[in-house]
């Protein structure tokens, strides 16, 4: 079955295949990633496991009656949709379903919409994201209005609909609130989506620049290694947080105890700096995901800059990181720096910790980044923060613009770009940021890998 072919499901209903663009990586309110895609009949077990983790109260809010389990008939109805009049999208993290949203057409142009979010993931902006994606799907299928029936004391869900930027009309009957709204992409609704995107991308970058603890994976006892240089630069830079080193073959590195894995480190780890062979990076992702690490700075090379095999390796790395909720700077990155004395973070291969300044600098080229850091220091200038993202497979200049817009310590933004993966989004954000903060951007017009992986298609956070 192709995207343009219709078929028939086991219940005899005509179905359309789900459009590929309905599948997307998204950023949640806390800056972590998740994956949205249309539901499939093969998702029955995922749905059963998800439903078993949902509280009785949330189930009652969804179905207006006690419904401890889903019957076989329910499972068929919820997983077998036609992707036209009945559309259902699920949200996944680490292969687990954490939310489901759907609409069912009642009459031409008019559909009922509903959501169910696992309790421990509520409050992360999931309802708003599902509503945005369902509304887009609905518009493509000729739906003009959504209606939602909500119990009056389910205030979070009521606010999800009313805060989405649509003109919501409400009525109350038989103890149930009925919310009706057109799903046209109004200026207000678009503004709400852009604000949601902005908050999420800011949160994801803020965690990189203000970590309470950093793990260096691939730290070595040898002085001439990348891992040892990263340890040295963090220590000599007077990092204010905790530094952990990970080396399965050593008991200590640079006088610090070495852990075999990230999972063995006591307490939380916010950011992992990765300097292991390219073939080992995926194992590191799984280790960091199990630990609950927020993001990775991958210094390791051997990815898209090396050719087609490296591109495939990079694609797998990005997909795996996003599927587990991790953001990624790199691979083939020089690293990140924050000169704030309360943080003092030099998680980079540069031995130069520039003075405190008012300019934020994003650079793709590690060589140019190192040269400019030295120039900044030699001329007595300064930076607020610095990112050299290498292959820019996930975190991009757009993400940094979202962060610097809110960062009071940054007054000027400097960008060196080898390519602009999402020009429309870049223009939209840059116009807004440049009103209060000048942006100096240089595009080299050359790249070792073309458009970086993760940027040739729908970008995280993009509406």
Protein Blocks (a to p, Z undefined) as FASTA:
>chain_A
ZZkbccddfkopacddddfklpccdddfkopacddddddfklmmmmmmmmmmpcfklmmm
mnopacfbacfklmmmmmmcghlmpccddddeehiafbdcddddfbghiacddddddfkl
gonlmmmmmmmmmmmmmmmnopabdcddddfklmmlmmmmmmnopacddddeehiacddd
dfbdcfklmmmmmmmmmmmmmmmmmmmmmcfbdcdehiafbfkbmklmmmmmmmmnopab
dcddddfkbfbeehiacdfbfklpgcjdfbdcddddfklmmmmmmmmmmnopabdcdfbg
hilknojklmmmmmmmmmmmmmnopacedehifbdcdfbfklopacbfbfbdcdddfbdc
ddfblklmmmmmmmmmmnopacfbdcdehjommbcfklmmmmmmmmmkbmbdcdddfbdf
blmlmmmmmmmmmmmmccddddehiafklpaehilmccehiZZ
